[in-house]
Amino acid sequence: MQISLYEAAEVLAAKNDVRAFSDRVLTKPEFDSRLIEAGDLFVPLKGARDGHDFIAAAFEKGAAATLSAIELDQGPYILVDDVLAAFQRLAQYVLEKMPVDVLAVTGSNGKTTTKDMLAQLLASTYKTYKTQGNYNNEIGLPYTVLHMPDDTEKLVLEMGQDHLGDIHLLSEIARPKTAIVTLIGEAHLEFFGSRREIAQGKMQIADGMKEGGLLLLPADKLVNDFLPQTQRLVRFGPDADIFLTRLEERRDSLTFAANFLEEEIFLPVTGKYNASNAMIAAYAALQEGVSEAAVRQAFAQLELTRNRTEWKKADNGADILSDVYNANPTAMRLILETFSTIDANPGGRKLAVLADMKELGADSRSMHGSIITSLNPEVITQLFLYGDDMAALYDYAKEIFPPGQVRYFVKTADQDQFDQLTEAVKTALQPADQILLKGSNSMNLAQLVEELEKG
């Protein structure tokens, strides 16, 4: 971060006279007092506990200064009206001050994977930093900005949304040069009401963009009502500006070609949706001056954030396709399509564990039931369903699957059959099988994956 106390106070229009304290360099911010190191700026946010209660602990750990919304008897501190707003303004100022290009990614599906891909491509040529983990909200994004190394040339920021206006705020902080919307799906319908409102929210990524910046968008008519006038628009998808011309899927890799690439690209991950994510990332990287040769080499060594689509091994030798970080109907249908088209192991079966998809709103049960169109009993021979809303899918599945091939496990406020689910899956899974696990993070399927891995 490398900003001084006096400089920060001026940027934030401090309400106190910070010259009562000696000036000093603030190295990075932390909002958890346990993570404070010498020279850090403490940011006392309000959560389950008020961060102001931990200011003394932060100074004991070596904090150089703290933000505060209340007057303090100790210091140094910068008095502000709103600590979170000040934190965000500080991130915005650092981006204005540093010669760094910001590339922002959002979307109902694929934003983390696309962010990882794009950052890896850019890192082949530039000093690159990216959003770590899921730090993609009004706290995580400024935290990422203020933690990037001082020599960063390209910053890849993921932007998430739970409510309309979230991405507007993040875009105004980041002022992206390039922005990507990967897909308009059904994520967080509980808070938006319709896919059109989701599209409206995602398109706010352009609100803070620099004039003439590159905006990569799906060829989805839902975004047409929200197209900005001052950015360079490139649409992707069939018959759009950029599109896949060939795709070959394998169990743990794929090869694709696109209309703007001279040669095919190999990816050590599966799923045709990942080919689309990679195509978008490749186009954005090429626009930033990365060579196509560097793009191909970087993709061959691709590393993605954990718990996205990932092949693992069960203790008994069975293959696990884990996709347990998050879920919505679009994502679930895509992974089921990929899993169903991959060749089965010799002598093995395909099993699937599907858990509730959260934040889908009033139509959640019907959306869960709609997944039946992506399930073929001749391909997936054992189906395990877990969660309150998955009862709707169970009602359909038990009618088309042979007796005994579908099992349902409850998860409600009064009853949780996770242990029974775990035992049933362990008992059913044989060494030559392949098993897919997909559900929202809160359904805890990551623990089931771990149980299968350790036997």
C-alpha positions as MATLAB code, in Angstrom:
seq = 'MQISLYEAAEVLAAKNDVRAFSDRVLTKPEFDSRLIEAGDLFVPLKGARDGHDFIAAAFEKGAAATLSAIELDQGPYILVDDVLAAFQRLAQYVLEKMPVDVLAVTGSNGKTTTKDMLAQLLASTYKTYKTQGNYNNEIGLPYTVLHMPDDTEKLVLEMGQDHLGDIHLLSEIARPKTAIVTLIGEAHLEFFGSRREIAQGKMQIADGMKEGGLLLLPADKLVNDFLPQTQRLVRFGPDADIFLTRLEERRDSLTFAANFLEEEIFLPVTGKYNASNAMIAAYAALQEGVSEAAVRQAFAQLELTRNRTEWKKADNGADILSDVYNANPTAMRLILETFSTIDANPGGRKLAVLADMKELGADSRSMHGSIITSLNPEVITQLFLYGDDMAALYDYAKEIFPPGQVRYFVKTADQDQFDQLTEAVKTALQPADQILLKGSNSMNLAQLVEELEKG';
ca = [
       0.000    0.000    0.000;
       2.829    2.421    0.938;
       0.814    5.450    1.979;
       1.682    7.761    4.852;
      -0.530    8.613    7.802;
      -0.734   12.279    6.818;
      -1.499   11.408    3.189;
      -4.267    9.021    4.213;
      -5.725   11.592    6.569;
      -5.878   14.172    3.779;
      -7.492   11.735    1.336;
     -10.100   10.764    3.933;
     -10.747   14.350    5.139;
      -9.915   13.351    8.708;
     -12.092   15.014   11.362;
      -9.178   15.153   13.806;
      -5.747   16.780   13.635;
      -3.472   13.843   12.810;
      -0.426   16.148   13.034;
      -0.688   15.595   16.765;
       1.010   12.298   15.835;
       4.263   11.803   13.992;
       3.931   10.840   10.341;
       4.616    7.214    9.424;
       4.225    4.780    6.542;
       1.161    2.512    6.646;
       2.095   -0.769    5.011;
      -1.230   -2.582    4.646;
      -4.712   -2.668    6.194;
      -6.167   -5.393    8.398;
      -9.672   -5.618    9.866;
      -8.825   -8.632   12.054;
      -6.675   -7.477   14.982;
      -5.136  -10.957   15.227;
      -3.535  -10.484   11.798;
      -1.959   -7.115   12.576;
       1.777   -6.782   11.939;
       4.109   -3.881   12.669;
       3.284   -0.918   10.436;
      -0.281   -1.969    9.576;
      -3.393    0.208    9.481;
      -6.204   -1.247   11.587;
      -9.685   -0.992   10.060;
     -12.300   -1.500   12.818;
     -15.355   -2.676   10.913;
     -18.687   -3.529   12.486;
     -19.691   -7.180   12.234;
     -20.788   -9.636   14.900;
     -18.564   -7.495   17.123;
     -17.665   -3.834   16.704;
     -14.062   -3.616   15.524;
     -13.566   -0.542   17.706;
     -13.491   -2.937   20.666;
     -10.211   -4.352   19.330;
      -8.294   -1.127   18.674;
      -6.190   -1.531   21.807;
      -5.344   -5.114   20.818;
      -4.345   -3.914   17.338;
      -1.922   -1.353   18.803;
      -0.465   -4.033   21.080;
       0.205   -6.138   17.950;
       2.114   -3.258   16.342;
      -0.457   -1.297   14.344;
       0.984    2.000   13.119;
      -2.450    3.665   13.133;
      -6.157    2.957   13.076;
      -9.234    4.336   11.430;
     -12.000    5.199   13.877;
     -15.554    6.516   13.855;
     -15.200    7.633   17.480;
     -12.681    9.859   19.239;
      -9.900    7.901   20.950;
      -7.626    8.439   23.928;
      -4.811    6.647   22.103;
      -3.387    6.924   18.636;
      -2.352    7.558   16.004;
      -5.834    7.465   14.519;
      -7.794    8.969   11.641;
     -11.289   10.049   12.684;
     -13.924    9.451    9.972;
     -17.709    9.314    9.763;
     -17.842    5.795    8.322;
     -14.941    3.365    8.615;
     -16.033    1.119    5.740;
     -16.565    4.070    3.384;
     -13.126    5.416    4.359;
     -11.573    2.009    3.703;
     -13.166    1.963    0.250;
     -12.074    5.516   -0.527;
      -8.505    4.653    0.431;
      -8.537    1.767   -2.057;
      -9.923    4.047   -4.755;
      -7.178    6.596   -4.088;
      -4.394    4.004   -4.260;
      -5.684    2.845   -7.659;
      -5.777    6.455   -8.870;
      -2.223    6.954   -7.646;
      -0.622    3.756   -8.970;
       0.116    2.949  -12.641;
      -1.905   -0.267  -12.588;
      -4.501   -1.572  -15.044;
      -7.619   -3.011  -13.429;
      -9.476   -5.886  -15.093;
     -12.766   -6.785  -13.409;
     -14.800   -9.986  -13.661;
     -18.370  -10.723  -12.589;
     -21.077  -13.198  -13.600;
     -23.569  -15.670  -12.156;
     -21.261  -18.558  -13.049;
     -17.590  -18.785  -13.854;
     -16.362  -15.486  -12.427;
     -13.796  -17.024  -10.065;
     -12.505  -19.448  -12.683;
     -12.310  -16.706  -15.325;
     -10.539  -14.425  -12.831;
      -7.991  -17.158  -12.088;
      -7.477  -17.868  -15.788;
      -7.063  -14.225  -16.739;
      -4.627  -13.557  -13.891;
      -2.502  -16.544  -14.884;
      -2.386  -15.410  -18.509;
      -1.426  -11.853  -17.564;
       1.199  -13.122  -15.109;
       3.063  -14.663  -18.049;
       3.947  -11.126  -19.167;
       3.223   -8.660  -16.346;
       3.456   -8.310  -12.568;
      -0.061   -9.445  -11.745;
      -2.160   -9.632   -8.589;
      -5.702  -10.981   -8.199;
      -8.597  -11.340   -5.775;
      -7.678  -14.008   -3.251;
     -10.325  -16.598   -2.402;
     -13.805  -15.073   -2.353;
     -12.787  -11.538   -1.362;
     -15.126  -10.051   -3.960;
     -17.470   -7.799   -1.984;
     -17.512   -4.283   -0.503;
     -14.906   -5.332    2.086;
     -12.902   -7.918    0.151;
     -12.324   -5.808   -2.958;
     -10.716   -2.809   -1.192;
      -8.765   -5.269    0.970;
      -7.387   -6.865   -2.217;
      -6.494   -3.474   -3.704;
      -4.652   -2.350   -0.585;
      -2.738   -5.642   -0.329;
      -1.416   -5.725   -3.884;
       2.368   -5.407   -4.218;
       3.652   -1.955   -5.116;
       5.090   -3.183   -8.436;
       1.765   -4.588   -9.662;
       1.066   -3.818  -13.321;
      -2.210   -5.726  -13.804;
      -4.837   -6.203  -11.096;
      -7.625   -8.743  -11.690;
     -10.602   -8.129   -9.415;
     -13.604  -10.395   -8.950;
     -16.885   -8.609   -8.231;
     -19.798  -10.381   -6.541;
     -23.314   -9.200   -5.867;
     -26.071  -10.103   -3.437;
     -28.205   -7.021   -4.070;
     -28.693   -4.432   -6.794;
     -26.081   -1.719   -6.410;
     -23.304   -3.932   -5.031;
     -21.365   -4.017   -8.297;
     -21.973   -0.299   -8.948;
     -20.067    0.436   -5.742;
     -17.233   -1.968   -6.584;
     -16.891   -0.576  -10.106;
     -16.725    2.997   -8.803;
     -13.924    1.963   -6.444;
     -11.938   -0.015   -9.017;
     -12.464    2.072  -12.199;
     -11.716   -0.949  -14.447;
     -10.022   -0.637  -17.810;
     -11.489   -3.983  -18.895;
     -14.638   -5.638  -17.532;
     -16.081   -9.101  -18.115;
     -19.573  -10.449  -17.460;
     -19.335  -14.232  -17.811;
     -22.992  -15.262  -17.644;
     -26.424  -14.090  -16.498;
     -27.830  -16.944  -14.416;
     -30.160  -17.401  -11.473;
     -27.739  -16.773   -8.580;
     -29.284  -14.749   -5.712;
     -32.759  -14.651   -7.269;
     -34.055  -14.407   -3.705;
     -32.753  -10.823   -3.626;
     -33.366   -9.839   -7.266;
     -36.640  -11.376   -8.340;
     -35.759  -12.006  -12.001;
     -32.852  -12.696  -14.342;
     -33.432   -9.264  -15.863;
     -32.699   -7.626  -12.524;
     -29.614   -9.840  -12.183;
     -28.495   -8.628  -15.624;
     -29.072   -5.034  -14.541;
     -26.899   -5.599  -11.481;
     -24.110   -7.318  -13.389;
     -24.034   -4.591  -16.026;
     -23.244   -2.044  -13.331;
     -19.668   -3.271  -13.712;
     -19.448   -0.647  -16.469;
     -20.486    2.241  -14.186;
     -16.950    3.070  -13.088;
     -15.172    2.061  -16.288;
     -12.835    4.368  -18.077;
     -14.142    5.715  -21.375;
     -13.212    3.467  -24.282;
     -12.588    0.475  -22.055;
     -13.239   -3.085  -23.174;
     -16.495   -4.660  -21.974;
     -16.865   -8.390  -22.701;
     -20.481   -9.569  -22.526;
     -22.458  -12.741  -23.275;
     -24.701  -12.708  -26.336;
     -27.714  -12.688  -24.021;
     -30.557  -10.353  -24.959;
     -31.164   -9.638  -21.259;
     -28.165   -7.297  -21.175;
     -29.255   -5.309  -24.233;
     -31.317   -2.834  -22.188;
     -28.271   -1.969  -20.075;
     -25.517   -1.493  -22.651;
     -23.269    1.510  -21.940;
     -22.502    4.042  -24.643;
     -18.860    4.863  -23.963;
     -17.189    1.424  -23.863;
     -15.982   -0.943  -26.571;
     -18.438   -3.830  -26.505;
     -17.445   -7.367  -27.517;
     -20.086  -10.102  -27.278;
     -19.302  -13.800  -26.975;
     -21.316  -16.912  -27.751;
     -22.625  -18.647  -30.883;
     -22.734  -16.237  -33.847;
     -21.380  -13.384  -31.677;
     -18.149  -11.388  -32.005;
     -16.031  -14.163  -30.512;
     -17.021  -17.818  -30.329;
     -15.709  -21.357  -30.051;
     -15.089  -23.062  -33.384;
     -14.100  -26.470  -31.980;
     -14.263  -28.223  -28.629;
     -13.015  -31.641  -27.573;
     -13.887  -32.709  -24.013;
     -12.083  -35.394  -22.044;
     -12.368  -36.651  -18.479;
      -9.836  -34.238  -17.026;
      -8.924  -31.927  -19.896;
     -10.225  -30.267  -23.037;
      -9.007  -28.654  -26.232;
     -10.731  -25.745  -27.918;
     -10.344  -23.345  -30.806;
     -11.885  -19.905  -31.258;
     -12.435  -17.584  -34.213;
      -9.752  -15.127  -33.040;
      -7.039  -17.710  -32.229;
      -4.470  -19.022  -34.678;
      -4.000  -22.367  -32.901;
      -5.958  -24.644  -30.570;
      -5.555  -24.349  -26.805;
      -5.222  -27.219  -24.331;
      -6.745  -26.891  -20.847;
      -6.019  -29.309  -17.966;
      -9.614  -28.941  -16.700;
     -12.895  -30.365  -17.913;
     -16.271  -28.860  -18.857;
     -17.302  -26.949  -21.958;
     -18.241  -23.990  -19.743;
     -14.526  -23.790  -18.868;
     -13.741  -23.577  -22.572;
     -15.991  -20.512  -22.710;
     -14.332  -19.017  -19.622;
     -10.897  -19.665  -21.136;
     -11.905  -18.126  -24.457;
     -13.003  -14.934  -22.679;
      -9.818  -14.796  -20.603;
      -7.657  -15.402  -23.673;
      -9.322  -12.580  -25.613;
      -8.886  -10.132  -22.726;
      -5.233  -11.127  -22.241;
      -4.459  -10.733  -25.935;
      -5.931   -7.228  -25.824;
      -3.486   -6.464  -23.002;
      -0.514   -7.467  -25.137;
       0.029  -11.062  -24.013;
       1.188  -13.191  -26.952;
      -0.855  -16.166  -28.092;
       2.133  -18.421  -27.410;
       2.239  -17.168  -23.811;
      -1.515  -17.741  -23.519;
      -1.188  -21.371  -24.635;
       1.725  -22.038  -22.284;
      -0.044  -20.435  -19.299;
      -3.216  -22.435  -19.909;
      -1.237  -25.674  -20.008;
      -0.088  -24.925  -16.437;
      -3.454  -23.663  -15.181;
      -4.166  -23.597  -11.429;
      -7.659  -22.748  -10.190;
      -9.136  -21.758   -6.824;
      -9.998  -24.853   -4.771;
     -13.477  -26.427   -4.751;
     -14.343  -25.322   -8.251;
     -14.703  -28.197  -10.712;
     -11.942  -30.557   -9.633;
     -11.220  -34.267  -10.060;
     -10.150  -36.060   -6.893;
      -9.596  -39.646   -5.772;
     -11.645  -41.511   -3.199;
      -9.798  -43.718   -0.751;
     -11.078  -46.822   -2.551;
      -9.869  -45.573   -5.965;
     -13.159  -44.138   -7.290;
     -13.041  -40.834   -9.199;
     -14.667  -37.795   -7.558;
     -15.769  -34.781   -9.584;
     -16.058  -32.113   -6.869;
     -17.918  -28.867   -7.595;
     -19.110  -27.919   -4.139;
     -18.352  -24.235   -3.682;
     -21.618  -22.863   -4.998;
     -24.611  -23.790   -7.101;
     -27.514  -22.465   -9.134;
     -29.652  -24.192  -11.766;
     -27.508  -23.114  -14.724;
     -24.300  -24.296  -13.072;
     -25.874  -27.580  -11.975;
     -27.187  -28.345  -15.448;
     -23.796  -27.552  -17.012;
     -21.823  -29.814  -14.690;
     -24.372  -32.633  -15.103;
     -24.049  -32.304  -18.875;
     -20.253  -32.505  -18.669;
     -20.297  -35.401  -16.198;
     -22.792  -37.330  -18.315;
     -20.774  -37.006  -21.534;
     -17.443  -38.133  -20.039;
     -16.682  -41.792  -20.690;
     -17.316  -44.028  -17.708;
     -14.463  -46.069  -16.286;
     -14.335  -49.697  -17.504;
     -16.719  -51.670  -15.309;
     -17.708  -48.565  -13.369;
     -20.889  -46.566  -12.871;
     -21.746  -42.888  -12.588;
     -23.184  -41.615   -9.300;
     -24.294  -38.103   -8.371;
     -24.874  -36.280   -5.087;
     -26.920  -33.103   -5.560;
     -27.655  -30.727   -2.685;
     -29.799  -27.619   -2.300;
     -29.079  -24.480   -4.328;
     -29.528  -21.474   -2.063;
     -30.950  -17.957   -2.553;
     -33.291  -18.810   -5.437;
     -36.340  -17.075   -3.950;
     -39.998  -18.017   -4.170;
     -39.534  -20.350   -7.157;
     -36.716  -22.313   -5.552;
     -38.563  -25.630   -5.393;
     -39.663  -25.533   -9.020;
     -36.103  -24.646  -10.073;
     -34.791  -27.643   -8.162;
     -37.407  -29.826   -9.830;
     -36.378  -28.544  -13.280;
     -32.993  -30.252  -12.912;
     -34.780  -33.512  -13.837;
     -34.290  -32.615  -17.525;
     -30.517  -32.970  -17.036;
     -30.678  -36.420  -15.438;
     -30.594  -39.611  -17.495;
     -31.132  -42.835  -15.491;
     -29.254  -44.772  -18.166;
     -26.146  -42.668  -17.521;
     -26.351  -41.789  -13.815;
     -27.285  -45.019  -12.130;
     -27.244  -43.855   -8.483;
     -28.620  -40.473   -7.407;
     -28.409  -39.023   -3.903;
     -30.424  -35.867   -3.139;
     -29.879  -33.777   -0.014;
     -31.736  -30.762    1.300;
     -35.190  -29.330    1.841;
     -35.723  -28.039   -1.708;
     -34.212  -31.148   -3.308;
     -37.435  -32.888   -2.254;
     -38.968  -31.371   -5.405;
     -36.367  -33.065   -7.607;
     -36.824  -36.320   -5.694;
     -40.549  -36.301   -6.523;
     -39.682  -36.301  -10.244;
     -36.613  -38.539  -10.085;
     -38.296  -41.408   -8.270;
     -40.770  -41.627  -11.162;
     -38.143  -42.086  -13.899;
     -35.304  -43.880  -12.075;
     -35.592  -47.612  -11.340;
     -36.503  -48.503   -7.733;
     -33.596  -48.108   -5.341;
     -31.509  -45.855   -7.606;
     -32.631  -42.579   -6.010;
     -32.271  -41.749   -2.326;
     -33.351  -38.577   -0.559;
     -31.873  -37.152    2.653;
     -33.455  -34.387    4.693;
     -31.814  -31.154    5.820;
     -34.213  -28.902    7.673;
     -34.122  -26.840   10.843;
     -35.404  -29.865   12.758;
     -33.539  -32.706   11.068;
     -30.237  -33.141    9.244;
     -29.433  -36.506    7.687;
     -25.911  -35.590    6.547;
     -24.386  -38.529    8.445;
     -26.840  -40.936    6.821;
     -26.040  -39.427    3.412;
     -22.322  -39.879    4.022;
     -22.731  -43.498    5.056;
     -25.010  -44.290    2.110;
     -22.590  -42.772   -0.423;
     -19.595  -44.539    1.117;
     -21.452  -47.856    0.994;
     -22.563  -47.406   -2.610;
     -19.316  -46.104   -4.106;
     -17.210  -48.801   -5.766;
     -13.544  -48.534   -6.897;
     -14.305  -48.205  -10.626;
     -17.081  -45.613  -10.184;
     -17.193  -41.904  -10.932;
     -19.154  -39.658   -8.580;
     -20.230  -36.025   -8.991;
     -20.938  -33.786   -5.990;
     -22.662  -30.437   -6.546;
     -24.449  -28.042   -4.194;
     -24.253  -24.692   -2.473;
     -21.333  -24.180   -0.115;
     -23.588  -24.062    2.958;
     -24.731  -27.636    2.259;
     -21.254  -28.799    3.348;
     -20.610  -31.272    0.530;
     -16.906  -30.386    0.840;
     -16.952  -32.424    4.054;
     -18.446  -35.377    2.188;
     -15.660  -35.101   -0.400;
     -13.106  -35.223    2.421;
     -14.835  -38.243    3.947;
     -14.648  -40.096    0.628;
     -10.983  -39.156    0.203;
      -9.955  -40.459    3.593;
     -12.252  -43.480    3.491;
];
